[in-house]
Amino acid sequence: MISLRHVTTTFKGGDITAVDDVSLDVRRGSIHGIIGFSGAGKSTLLRNINLLERPTSGEVWVDGEELTGLSAEQLRQRRHQIGMIFQGFNLVNNHTAVANVELSLTFAGVTNRRERRRRALEALELVDLADRAKAYPAQLSGGQKQRVAIARALATKPNVLLCDEPTSALDPFTTATVLQYLADINAQLGITIVVVTHEMEVIKALADDVTVMESGAIVEQFTTEQLRSDSFRPHTAIGSYLISEGISVDKGRTGTLEVPATLATHEDVDAASVTADDAATTLQKVGN
Ligand SMILES: Nc1ncnc2c1ncn2[C@@H]1O[C@H](COP(=O)(O)OP(=O)(O)OP(=O)(O)O)[C@@H](O)[C@H]1O
């Protein structure tokens, strides 16, 4: 349903290659996670799907139609079938929650105000926020703001929802709530979801299929079902981390650091003729 063919996106006249000859298929109705370290090209690739960032070369197909071949007006129409949410929520601060949701309907050409209001309230209802319709973004928590953003993305009845680091600004508890809404939206509305994240937990909890990116390219792909199998042997650091128990720190190790005299223990400091008083005086001077 989403198909990228040899997509390359460069910036600064070709000096920076953010996406490097990527071909990717996203199954209809699936949740596809794209993970990678900072600067891997994840956000650019996501924005290539709705041509928010037009690829320098290559083809983008959604629902059997080549978006890269459409006129600007045709593209404007098709974009309403692809919702998007962002890490920073991107709500308009001087608009209420319901007015924020109505915005996407206005852009989609819904001219009747009552119709817009009705559909916006329905969308807020979907994320259990109809009772906060009149609240301004500043009066909402981070999780609630992201749910308003989800309602805004869904109000135009898209087939696809693109999520750019949807929970990176949220605490773990709120993250779980937002991910559950995304899972329900996928299961109950059949919307295909593509989620870009650097959060391993988000991938493990939400994705069906996983793409790992590095330096603009796809370096590994697997399903979360494979991840759970004992025989799965990932070949990237991110893949290995995903099958591990999480961050592991060996506490209490000795002898692994080359400790300079100035950072050594008290006895060593004496040996290097640096007294605690010297250190305090120096810090005071820096402070002044
Ligand atoms: N508009 C732009 N102009 C110039 N360079 C850009 C632009 N957008 C992205 N880049 C560069 O392209 C590369 C990929 O950026 P991108 O934001 O897609 O990566 P990312 O994997 O999403 O990283 P992060 O997780 O930090 O957001 C980076 O080197 C980035 O600096």
The ligand as an ORCA input file, in Angstrom:
! r2SCAN-3c Opt
* xyz 0 1
  N      16.030     20.624      5.952
  C      17.271     20.131      6.074
  N      18.336     20.819      5.634
  C      19.586     20.324      5.746
  N      19.873     19.117      6.295
  C      18.863     18.390      6.763
  C      17.491     18.851      6.693
  N      16.696     17.907      7.241
  C      17.504     16.911      7.650
  N      18.797     17.197      7.365
  C      19.974     16.349      7.640
  O      19.676     15.061      7.103
  C      20.153     14.041      7.959
  C      18.993     13.146      8.385
  O      18.119     13.910      9.195
  P      16.769     13.308      9.789
  O      16.132     14.355     10.620
  O      15.963     12.719      8.688
  O      17.324     12.123     10.701
  P      16.621     11.378     11.922
  O      17.040      9.961     11.851
  O      15.145     11.635     11.874
  O      17.278     12.079     13.152
  P      16.622     12.558     14.552
  O      16.223     11.295     15.267
  O      17.734     13.286     15.223
  O      15.459     13.425     14.188
  C      20.838     14.735      9.116
  O      22.198     14.826      8.813
  C      20.203     16.103      9.124
  O      21.057     17.070      9.674
*
